[in-house]
Amino acid sequence: MKRIEFYKSVKIAGMLLYIPLILAAGPLSGYFIGDYLVKKIHFPLFVLLVFIIAGFAAALMETIRIIKLALRVEGKSGRNNP
């Protein structure tokens, strides 16, 4: 039984450690896509800001999804939560 609890704890820790990577990758990918569109296709400069904000919003939504999933896994573990 302790082994199952250990693996669930590792799974939760892995999911939560993934969050900073997601929060960094969203705006960075938005920046690179927006920069490409501004430089190569000559879109207006505000497109860069729009893509950065969209990347941050997508990263935030994914972060919320991961936190909900981690809480669901923790709830299934059978721990007594005060």
Biopython code that builds the backbone (N, CA, C, O; Angstrom):
import numpy as np
from Bio.PDB.StructureBuilder import StructureBuilder

atoms = [
    (1, "MET", "N", (0.817, -1.191, 0.000)),
    (1, "MET", "CA", (0.000, 0.000, 0.000)),
    (1, "MET", "C", (0.863, 1.259, 0.000)),
    (1, "MET", "O", (0.530, 2.240, -0.665)),
    (2, "LYS", "N", (1.969, 1.235, 0.741)),
    (2, "LYS", "CA", (2.843, 2.396, 0.784)),
    (2, "LYS", "C", (3.477, 2.647, -0.580)),
    (2, "LYS", "O", (3.738, 3.790, -0.954)),
    (3, "ARG", "N", (3.717, 1.586, -1.305)),
    (3, "ARG", "CA", (4.332, 1.721, -2.627)),
    (3, "ARG", "C", (3.396, 2.464, -3.578)),
    (3, "ARG", "O", (3.847, 3.303, -4.359)),
    (4, "ILE", "N", (2.126, 2.171, -3.521)),
    (4, "ILE", "CA", (1.137, 2.838, -4.365)),
    (4, "ILE", "C", (1.065, 4.315, -3.997)),
    (4, "ILE", "O", (1.001, 5.172, -4.878)),
    (5, "GLU", "N", (1.074, 4.615, -2.711)),
    (5, "GLU", "CA", (1.053, 6.003, -2.257)),
    (5, "GLU", "C", (2.301, 6.746, -2.728)),
    (5, "GLU", "O", (2.229, 7.908, -3.128)),
    (6, "PHE", "N", (3.446, 6.064, -2.677)),
    (6, "PHE", "CA", (4.693, 6.687, -3.132)),
    (6, "PHE", "C", (4.611, 7.034, -4.618)),
    (6, "PHE", "O", (5.000, 8.131, -5.021)),
    (7, "TYR", "N", (4.114, 6.114, -5.425)),
    (7, "TYR", "CA", (4.016, 6.371, -6.868)),
    (7, "TYR", "C", (3.018, 7.488, -7.179)),
    (7, "TYR", "O", (3.226, 8.271, -8.106)),
    (8, "LYS", "N", (1.947, 7.556, -6.409)),
    (8, "LYS", "CA", (0.996, 8.654, -6.605)),
    (8, "LYS", "C", (1.625, 9.988, -6.230)),
    (8, "LYS", "O", (1.388, 10.997, -6.895)),
    (9, "SER", "N", (2.427, 9.998, -5.166)),
    (9, "SER", "CA", (3.110, 11.234, -4.766)),
    (9, "SER", "C", (4.108, 11.667, -5.824)),
    (9, "SER", "O", (4.229, 12.858, -6.113)),
    (10, "VAL", "N", (4.816, 10.727, -6.398)),
    (10, "VAL", "CA", (5.779, 11.043, -7.459)),
    (10, "VAL", "C", (5.053, 11.562, -8.693)),
    (10, "VAL", "O", (5.524, 12.491, -9.349)),
    (11, "LYS", "N", (3.911, 10.967, -9.008)),
    (11, "LYS", "CA", (3.126, 11.416, -10.151)),
    (11, "LYS", "C", (2.642, 12.843, -9.955)),
    (11, "LYS", "O", (2.708, 13.653, -10.880)),
    (12, "ILE", "N", (2.158, 13.159, -8.768)),
    (12, "ILE", "CA", (1.692, 14.519, -8.466)),
    (12, "ILE", "C", (2.854, 15.500, -8.531)),
    (12, "ILE", "O", (2.721, 16.583, -9.101)),
    (13, "ALA", "N", (4.000, 15.127, -7.949)),
    (13, "ALA", "CA", (5.166, 16.009, -7.973)),
    (13, "ALA", "C", (5.629, 16.251, -9.405)),
    (13, "ALA", "O", (6.013, 17.369, -9.747)),
    (14, "GLY", "N", (5.600, 15.231, -10.237)),
    (14, "GLY", "CA", (5.986, 15.390, -11.634)),
    (14, "GLY", "C", (5.073, 16.340, -12.384)),
    (14, "GLY", "O", (5.529, 17.164, -13.176)),
    (15, "MET", "N", (3.784, 16.217, -12.127)),
    (15, "MET", "CA", (2.837, 17.120, -12.787)),
    (15, "MET", "C", (3.040, 18.558, -12.334)),
    (15, "MET", "O", (2.995, 19.479, -13.149)),
    (16, "LEU", "N", (3.262, 18.756, -11.048)),
    (16, "LEU", "CA", (3.408, 20.113, -10.530)),
    (16, "LEU", "C", (4.751, 20.730, -10.913)),
    (16, "LEU", "O", (4.845, 21.949, -11.056)),
    (17, "LEU", "N", (5.777, 19.926, -11.080)),
    (17, "LEU", "CA", (7.070, 20.451, -11.520)),
    (17, "LEU", "C", (7.057, 20.839, -12.994)),
    (17, "LEU", "O", (7.942, 21.560, -13.455)),
    (18, "TYR", "N", (6.081, 20.377, -13.716)),
    (18, "TYR", "CA", (5.936, 20.692, -15.137)),
    (18, "TYR", "C", (5.357, 22.098, -15.363)),
    (18, "TYR", "O", (5.479, 22.653, -16.455)),
    (19, "ILE", "N", (4.736, 22.661, -14.341)),
    (19, "ILE", "CA", (4.050, 23.959, -14.460)),
    (19, "ILE", "C", (4.982, 25.107, -14.846)),
    (19, "ILE", "O", (4.629, 25.870, -15.746)),
    (20, "PRO", "N", (6.157, 25.279, -14.219)),
    (20, "PRO", "CA", (7.018, 26.403, -14.637)),
    (20, "PRO", "C", (7.445, 26.327, -16.097)),
    (20, "PRO", "O", (7.576, 27.353, -16.764)),
    (21, "LEU", "N", (7.659, 25.124, -16.586)),
    (21, "LEU", "CA", (8.021, 24.958, -18.000)),
    (21, "LEU", "C", (6.887, 25.423, -18.906)),
    (21, "LEU", "O", (7.127, 26.082, -19.917)),
    (22, "ILE", "N", (5.678, 25.087, -18.553)),
    (22, "ILE", "CA", (4.519, 25.500, -19.341)),
    (22, "ILE", "C", (4.356, 27.019, -19.309)),
    (22, "ILE", "O", (4.104, 27.650, -20.336)),
    (23, "LEU", "N", (4.505, 27.600, -18.104)),
    (23, "LEU", "CA", (4.336, 29.046, -17.973)),
    (23, "LEU", "C", (5.412, 29.825, -18.738)),
    (23, "LEU", "O", (5.171, 30.959, -19.153)),
    (24, "ALA", "N", (6.576, 29.239, -18.926)),
    (24, "ALA", "CA", (7.624, 29.903, -19.706)),
    (24, "ALA", "C", (7.444, 29.660, -21.202)),
    (24, "ALA", "O", (7.697, 30.550, -22.013)),
    (25, "ALA", "N", (7.012, 28.468, -21.563)),
    (25, "ALA", "CA", (6.923, 28.110, -22.975)),
    (25, "ALA", "C", (5.783, 28.817, -23.696)),
    (25, "ALA", "O", (5.905, 29.100, -24.888)),
    (26, "GLY", "N", (4.693, 29.107, -23.021)),
    (26, "GLY", "CA", (3.550, 29.759, -23.664)),
    (26, "GLY", "C", (3.887, 31.131, -24.228)),
    (26, "GLY", "O", (3.742, 31.350, -25.431)),
    (27, "PRO", "N", (4.332, 32.058, -23.389)),
    (27, "PRO", "CA", (4.677, 33.387, -23.910)),
    (27, "PRO", "C", (5.874, 33.365, -24.865)),
    (27, "PRO", "O", (5.926, 34.157, -25.807)),
    (28, "LEU", "N", (6.837, 32.464, -24.630)),
    (28, "LEU", "CA", (7.983, 32.377, -25.543)),
    (28, "LEU", "C", (7.562, 31.925, -26.937)),
    (28, "LEU", "O", (8.020, 32.475, -27.939)),
    (29, "SER", "N", (6.701, 30.936, -26.995)),
    (29, "SER", "CA", (6.236, 30.496, -28.311)),
    (29, "SER", "C", (5.402, 31.591, -28.980)),
    (29, "SER", "O", (5.485, 31.780, -30.193)),
    (30, "GLY", "N", (4.605, 32.307, -28.196)),
    (30, "GLY", "CA", (3.857, 33.437, -28.745)),
    (30, "GLY", "C", (4.780, 34.506, -29.279)),
    (30, "GLY", "O", (4.510, 35.105, -30.320)),
    (31, "TYR", "N", (5.888, 34.753, -28.561)),
    (31, "TYR", "CA", (6.862, 35.743, -29.023)),
    (31, "TYR", "C", (7.491, 35.324, -30.347)),
    (31, "TYR", "O", (7.585, 36.128, -31.275)),
    (32, "PHE", "N", (7.922, 34.068, -30.435)),
    (32, "PHE", "CA", (8.585, 33.620, -31.662)),
    (32, "PHE", "C", (7.635, 33.617, -32.864)),
    (32, "PHE", "O", (8.028, 34.001, -33.965)),
    (33, "ILE", "N", (6.411, 33.194, -32.658)),
    (33, "ILE", "CA", (5.437, 33.211, -33.749)),
    (33, "ILE", "C", (5.116, 34.644, -34.160)),
    (33, "ILE", "O", (5.089, 34.965, -35.348)),
    (34, "GLY", "N", (4.873, 35.501, -33.173)),
    (34, "GLY", "CA", (4.583, 36.902, -33.473)),
    (34, "GLY", "C", (5.759, 37.601, -34.131)),
    (34, "GLY", "O", (5.565, 38.384, -35.061)),
    (35, "ASP", "N", (6.968, 37.336, -33.671)),
    (35, "ASP", "CA", (8.165, 37.939, -34.258)),
    (35, "ASP", "C", (8.336, 37.497, -35.709)),
    (35, "ASP", "O", (8.702, 38.297, -36.571)),
    (36, "TYR", "N", (8.069, 36.221, -35.971)),
    (36, "TYR", "CA", (8.161, 35.718, -37.334)),
    (36, "TYR", "C", (7.150, 36.428, -38.241)),
    (36, "TYR", "O", (7.484, 36.838, -39.353)),
    (37, "LEU", "N", (5.928, 36.567, -37.764)),
    (37, "LEU", "CA", (4.899, 37.220, -38.576)),
    (37, "LEU", "C", (5.215, 38.700, -38.816)),
    (37, "LEU", "O", (4.937, 39.228, -39.893)),
    (38, "VAL", "N", (5.789, 39.360, -37.825)),
    (38, "VAL", "CA", (6.118, 40.777, -37.975)),
    (38, "VAL", "C", (7.282, 40.963, -38.945)),
    (38, "VAL", "O", (7.249, 41.854, -39.794)),
    (39, "LYS", "N", (8.305, 40.129, -38.823)),
    (39, "LYS", "CA", (9.506, 40.317, -39.640)),
    (39, "LYS", "C", (9.367, 39.766, -41.059)),
    (39, "LYS", "O", (9.786, 40.415, -42.017)),
    (40, "LYS", "N", (8.794, 38.598, -41.200)),
    (40, "LYS", "CA", (8.757, 37.942, -42.519)),
    (40, "LYS", "C", (7.533, 38.326, -43.343)),
    (40, "LYS", "O", (7.637, 38.513, -44.555)),
    (41, "ILE", "N", (6.378, 38.444, -42.696)),
    (41, "ILE", "CA", (5.142, 38.699, -43.426)),
    (41, "ILE", "C", (4.725, 40.165, -43.292)),
    (41, "ILE", "O", (3.745, 40.595, -43.900)),
    (42, "HIS", "N", (5.479, 40.933, -42.487)),
    (42, "HIS", "CA", (5.265, 42.372, -42.304)),
    (42, "HIS", "C", (3.894, 42.702, -41.723)),
    (42, "HIS", "O", (3.210, 43.618, -42.181)),
    (43, "PHE", "N", (3.510, 41.935, -40.706)),
    (43, "PHE", "CA", (2.298, 42.260, -39.965)),
    (43, "PHE", "C", (2.585, 43.464, -39.068)),
    (43, "PHE", "O", (3.749, 43.767, -38.806)),
    (44, "PRO", "N", (1.559, 44.147, -38.597)),
    (44, "PRO", "CA", (1.786, 45.258, -37.662)),
    (44, "PRO", "C", (2.426, 44.758, -36.357)),
    (44, "PRO", "O", (2.293, 43.588, -35.999)),
    (45, "LEU", "N", (3.105, 45.644, -35.671)),
    (45, "LEU", "CA", (3.861, 45.271, -34.479)),
    (45, "LEU", "C", (2.976, 44.795, -33.325)),
    (45, "LEU", "O", (3.429, 44.002, -32.499)),
    (46, "PHE", "N", (1.739, 45.255, -33.249)),
    (46, "PHE", "CA", (0.875, 44.839, -32.138)),
    (46, "PHE", "C", (0.541, 43.348, -32.205)),
    (46, "PHE", "O", (0.110, 42.768, -31.209)),
    (47, "VAL", "N", (0.738, 42.724, -33.372)),
    (47, "VAL", "CA", (0.487, 41.288, -33.504)),
    (47, "VAL", "C", (1.406, 40.507, -32.564)),
    (47, "VAL", "O", (1.016, 39.475, -32.017)),
    (48, "LEU", "N", (2.625, 41.008, -32.382)),
    (48, "LEU", "CA", (3.563, 40.375, -31.471)),
    (48, "LEU", "C", (2.990, 40.341, -30.049)),
    (48, "LEU", "O", (3.046, 39.308, -29.383)),
    (49, "LEU", "N", (2.448, 41.451, -29.593)),
    (49, "LEU", "CA", (1.858, 41.515, -28.263)),
    (49, "LEU", "C", (0.635, 40.605, -28.152)),
    (49, "LEU", "O", (0.424, 39.966, -27.121)),
    (50, "VAL", "N", (-0.159, 40.549, -29.202)),
    (50, "VAL", "CA", (-1.347, 39.689, -29.196)),
    (50, "VAL", "C", (-0.942, 38.225, -29.036)),
    (50, "VAL", "O", (-1.566, 37.493, -28.268)),
    (51, "PHE", "N", (0.098, 37.793, -29.753)),
    (51, "PHE", "CA", (0.529, 36.399, -29.665)),
    (51, "PHE", "C", (1.164, 36.086, -28.314)),
    (51, "PHE", "O", (1.003, 34.978, -27.803)),
    (52, "ILE", "N", (1.883, 37.041, -27.727)),
    (52, "ILE", "CA", (2.449, 36.818, -26.397)),
    (52, "ILE", "C", (1.336, 36.655, -25.365)),
    (52, "ILE", "O", (1.401, 35.767, -24.515)),
    (53, "ILE", "N", (0.325, 37.502, -25.435)),
    (53, "ILE", "CA", (-0.809, 37.412, -24.506)),
    (53, "ILE", "C", (-1.575, 36.109, -24.723)),
    (53, "ILE", "O", (-1.997, 35.465, -23.762)),
    (54, "ALA", "N", (-1.753, 35.724, -25.979)),
    (54, "ALA", "CA", (-2.445, 34.455, -26.264)),
    (54, "ALA", "C", (-1.640, 33.266, -25.735)),
    (54, "ALA", "O", (-2.213, 32.309, -25.215)),
    (55, "GLY", "N", (-0.323, 33.325, -25.866)),
    (55, "GLY", "CA", (0.520, 32.255, -25.333)),
    (55, "GLY", "C", (0.442, 32.171, -23.823)),
    (55, "GLY", "O", (0.408, 31.080, -23.254)),
    (56, "PHE", "N", (0.413, 33.336, -23.170)),
    (56, "PHE", "CA", (0.287, 33.343, -21.717)),
    (56, "PHE", "C", (-1.073, 32.810, -21.284)),
    (56, "PHE", "O", (-1.162, 32.069, -20.305)),
    (57, "ALA", "N", (-2.126, 33.174, -21.996)),
    (57, "ALA", "CA", (-3.468, 32.685, -21.660)),
    (57, "ALA", "C", (-3.556, 31.169, -21.823)),
    (57, "ALA", "O", (-4.147, 30.481, -20.990)),
    (58, "ALA", "N", (-2.967, 30.657, -22.898)),
    (58, "ALA", "CA", (-2.975, 29.208, -23.110)),
    (58, "ALA", "C", (-2.177, 28.495, -22.019)),
    (58, "ALA", "O", (-2.581, 27.435, -21.539)),
    (59, "ALA", "N", (-1.052, 29.075, -21.632)),
    (59, "ALA", "CA", (-0.241, 28.484, -20.565)),
    (59, "ALA", "C", (-0.993, 28.503, -19.237)),
    (59, "ALA", "O", (-0.908, 27.550, -18.463)),
    (60, "LEU", "N", (-1.718, 29.567, -18.974)),
    (60, "LEU", "CA", (-2.494, 29.663, -17.743)),
    (60, "LEU", "C", (-3.624, 28.626, -17.718)),
    (60, "LEU", "O", (-3.869, 28.001, -16.686)),
    (61, "MET", "N", (-4.302, 28.446, -18.838)),
    (61, "MET", "CA", (-5.363, 27.435, -18.908)),
    (61, "MET", "C", (-4.796, 26.032, -18.710)),
    (61, "MET", "O", (-5.405, 25.209, -18.027)),
    (62, "GLU", "N", (-3.638, 25.755, -19.299)),
    (62, "GLU", "CA", (-3.010, 24.444, -19.140)),
    (62, "GLU", "C", (-2.556, 24.239, -17.692)),
    (62, "GLU", "O", (-2.648, 23.130, -17.166)),
    (63, "THR", "N", (-2.073, 25.288, -17.054)),
    (63, "THR", "CA", (-1.662, 25.198, -15.660)),
    (63, "THR", "C", (-2.861, 24.867, -14.767)),
    (63, "THR", "O", (-2.756, 24.028, -13.872)),
    (64, "ILE", "N", (-3.973, 25.510, -15.004)),
    (64, "ILE", "CA", (-5.181, 25.220, -14.228)),
    (64, "ILE", "C", (-5.620, 23.783, -14.447)),
    (64, "ILE", "O", (-6.040, 23.111, -13.505)),
    (65, "ARG", "N", (-5.527, 23.308, -15.681)),
    (65, "ARG", "CA", (-5.903, 21.922, -15.974)),
    (65, "ARG", "C", (-5.001, 20.935, -15.229)),
    (65, "ARG", "O", (-5.481, 19.934, -14.698)),
    (66, "ILE", "N", (-3.714, 21.213, -15.191)),
    (66, "ILE", "CA", (-2.775, 20.324, -14.510)),
    (66, "ILE", "C", (-3.019, 20.327, -13.002)),
    (66, "ILE", "O", (-2.950, 19.276, -12.364)),
    (67, "ILE", "N", (-3.301, 21.491, -12.431)),
    (67, "ILE", "CA", (-3.574, 21.555, -10.997)),
    (67, "ILE", "C", (-4.841, 20.767, -10.659)),
    (67, "ILE", "O", (-4.871, 20.045, -9.662)),
    (68, "LYS", "N", (-5.874, 20.896, -11.471)),
    (68, "LYS", "CA", (-7.099, 20.123, -11.239)),
    (68, "LYS", "C", (-6.829, 18.626, -11.341)),
    (68, "LYS", "O", (-7.354, 17.842, -10.550)),
    (69, "LEU", "N", (-6.008, 18.229, -12.318)),
    (69, "LEU", "CA", (-5.669, 16.817, -12.480)),
    (69, "LEU", "C", (-4.875, 16.312, -11.278)),
    (69, "LEU", "O", (-5.112, 15.201, -10.804)),
    (70, "ALA", "N", (-3.940, 17.115, -10.784)),
    (70, "ALA", "CA", (-3.156, 16.716, -9.612)),
    (70, "ALA", "C", (-4.047, 16.583, -8.384)),
    (70, "ALA", "O", (-3.874, 15.660, -7.589)),
    (71, "LEU", "N", (-4.991, 17.491, -8.227)),
    (71, "LEU", "CA", (-5.917, 17.392, -7.100)),
    (71, "LEU", "C", (-6.811, 16.164, -7.221)),
    (71, "LEU", "O", (-7.143, 15.538, -6.215)),
    (72, "ARG", "N", (-7.201, 15.816, -8.442)),
    (72, "ARG", "CA", (-8.023, 14.619, -8.649)),
    (72, "ARG", "C", (-7.234, 13.358, -8.301)),
    (72, "ARG", "O", (-7.768, 12.443, -7.675)),
    (73, "VAL", "N", (-5.956, 13.310, -8.709)),
    (73, "VAL", "CA", (-5.114, 12.155, -8.391)),
    (73, "VAL", "C", (-4.903, 12.059, -6.889)),
    (73, "VAL", "O", (-4.934, 10.964, -6.328)),
    (74, "GLU", "N", (-4.689, 13.192, -6.231)),
    (74, "GLU", "CA", (-4.503, 13.188, -4.780)),
    (74, "GLU", "C", (-5.781, 12.740, -4.067)),
    (74, "GLU", "O", (-5.716, 12.039, -3.057)),
    (75, "GLY", "N", (-6.930, 13.141, -4.583)),
    (75, "GLY", "CA", (-8.193, 12.743, -3.975)),
    (75, "GLY", "C", (-8.451, 11.260, -4.092)),
    (75, "GLY", "O", (-9.075, 10.673, -3.208)),
    (76, "LYS", "N", (-7.984, 10.637, -5.164)),
    (76, "LYS", "CA", (-8.157, 9.206, -5.348)),
    (76, "LYS", "C", (-7.191, 8.394, -4.497)),
    (76, "LYS", "O", (-7.355, 7.182, -4.358)),
    (77, "SER", "N", (-6.193, 9.047, -3.932)),
    (77, "SER", "CA", (-5.178, 8.304, -3.189)),
    (77, "SER", "C", (-5.692, 7.806, -1.838)),
    (77, "SER", "O", (-5.065, 6.946, -1.218)),
    (78, "GLY", "N", (-6.830, 8.340, -1.377)),
    (78, "GLY", "CA", (-7.401, 7.855, -0.140)),
    (78, "GLY", "C", (-6.833, 8.512, 1.091)),
    (78, "GLY", "O", (-7.052, 8.030, 2.202)),
    (79, "ARG", "N", (-6.118, 9.589, 0.927)),
    (79, "ARG", "CA", (-5.559, 10.293, 2.077)),
    (79, "ARG", "C", (-6.668, 11.033, 2.818)),
    (79, "ARG", "O", (-7.683, 11.421, 2.240)),
    (80, "ASN", "N", (-6.447, 11.208, 4.083)),
    (80, "ASN", "CA", (-7.387, 12.005, 4.885)),
    (80, "ASN", "C", (-6.961, 13.452, 4.817)),
    (80, "ASN", "O", (-5.952, 13.829, 5.413)),
    (81, "ASN", "N", (-7.706, 14.262, 4.107)),
    (81, "ASN", "CA", (-7.377, 15.672, 3.979)),
    (81, "ASN", "C", (-8.123, 16.465, 5.042)),
    (81, "ASN", "O", (-9.351, 16.415, 5.108)),
    (82, "PRO", "N", (-7.376, 17.207, 5.885)),
    (82, "PRO", "CA", (-8.060, 17.983, 6.943)),
    (82, "PRO", "C", (-8.743, 19.180, 6.382)),
    (82, "PRO", "O", (-9.364, 19.941, 7.124)),
]
sb = StructureBuilder()
sb.init_structure("model")
sb.init_model(0)
sb.init_chain("A")
sb.init_seg("    ")
for serial, (resi, resn, name, xyz) in enumerate(atoms, 1):
    if name == "N":
        sb.init_residue(resn, " ", resi, " ")
    sb.init_atom(name, np.array(xyz, "f"), 0.0, 1.0, " ", f" {name:<3s}", serial, name[0])
structure = sb.get_structure()
